[in-house]
Amino acid sequence: MGKNISLVIAMITPGIIDLLIENRGLDLEGASDILYNSQLYKMLEDEKTKLWRLGYHLLYDLLEEELTMGEITFPEEQI
């Protein structure tokens, strides 16, 4: 993973974690654990996916989909 993508991910993840805390009633450790162990996060780290372009609100929605449905359906333009 390149330095630039690492910086972008570092800017996006707090927003996703905040939404997990707010919407699921988790503490910081629990929310962080969910995000960092998710398939979405693994894909976010892969520069080729360009998922970082979606912004943290949409990424949070995709994470919720992964958590509830066990899979992620990506927006058409992202495929």
N, C-alpha and C positions, 0 to 999 in steps of 0.2 A: 504494500500500500504506500503510495507516494505521500510526501509531506503535505502537499496542498489538500489532498482529499482528507487526510487526518485532521487538518485544521477545520475543514468544513464540517466533518462529522462531530468534532468537538463543539462546534457552534450549534449544531442541530440537536444533539442528544439531550441537553438540559430541558428543552421544550417538550420532548417526548416524555421524559421522566416526570416532569411537572404534571403533564396530563394524566399519566398513570397514577400518580399520587392523588390528584384531585378526583378523578373519575372512579378509581378502584379502591380508594381509601388505604393505600399502601404507604409504608414509610419509605424513606430514601433508599435504604438498602434493598428492600423488596422490589421496588420499582426498577432500580438499577439492575438487579439480578435478572428480572424478566426481560428487560431490553437486551442486555449484553449476551444473554443465552438464547436469543430468538434467531430464527432463520432470517427474519428481516434484517437484523443487524449484520449477520454474516454477508448477506447480499449487499447491504449498504457499504460494507468495507471493500467490496469488489468494484473498482473504478469503472469497469466495463458496463455495469448496470445503470450508472448515472442516476441512481435513486435519490441522491442528495438534492437533485433538482426539484423534487416534489415538495420540499418544505416539510417542517415538522408536523403540521396538522394532518396532512394527508398521510404521512408516514405513520403517525399515531393510529389513524383509521385502519391502515393496512396491518399494523401490529395487532389491533383489536380483532381484526378478521382472522389473523393467524391464531390468536389465543382462543377464540370462540369456535372457529370452523376447522382449524387445523391446517388451513392452506391460505394462500394469498392470491387474490385476483388483481392483477395489475391493470392500471388504466391503459387504454388502447395505445396512446401515444408513447407509452413506456416500453412496449413490446418491440 
